[in-house]
Amino acid sequence: MAKGTKNKKVKRSFALLNFAGALFCFSMLLYLTSALFLRSYNNSLSTRAQEISQEIAMLELQNDAVNVEIAQLSSADRIYEIAANNGLTRNSGNVISITNGENGD
């Protein structure tokens, strides 16, 4: 009987060792798969971030060009020229200047 119990213990420890080895192999496979997935996902995010940065730079350049055009179109000289072409004149008597009163009021 002692021989039979010893044989059962060896079989159980061998089965436990096989299970532990299989579990280890499975976990390593999962680790490698997730590492590869995360690396490819990180690369795609980096690529997308670079594309967005380039798009932002292009839009900022367009915004600057539009701001320059707005400044040119809204200049006082241009407004006076358009008014003069339509027969309008500037009446200096109608111009009121408001200043900040720094006289201690």
ZIJO-V256129 format. One record per backbone hydrogen bond with DSSP energy under -1.0 kcal/mol. CO is the residue of the C=O (numbers start at 0). NH is the residue of the N-H. Records with the same first field share a line. If there is no record, write none. Layout:
# ZIJO-V256129
CO=NH  NH
This chain:
# ZIJO-V256129
0=4
1=5
2=6
3=7
4=8
5=9
6=10
7=11
8=12
9=13
10=14
11=15
12=16
13=17
14=18
15=19
16=20
17=21
18=22
19=23
20=24
21=25
22=26
23=27
24=28
25=29
26=30
27=31
28=32
29=33
30=34
31=35
32=36
33=37
34=38
35=39
36=40
37=41
38=42
39=43
40=44
41=45
42=46
43=47
44=48
45=49
46=50
47=51
48=52
49=53
50=54
51=55
52=56
53=57
54=58
55=59
56=60
57=61
58=62
59=63
60=64
61=65
62=66
63=67
64=68
65=69
66=70
67=71
68=72
69=73
74=78
75=79
76=80
77=81
78=82
79=83
80=84
81=85
82=87
83=86
90=93
91=94
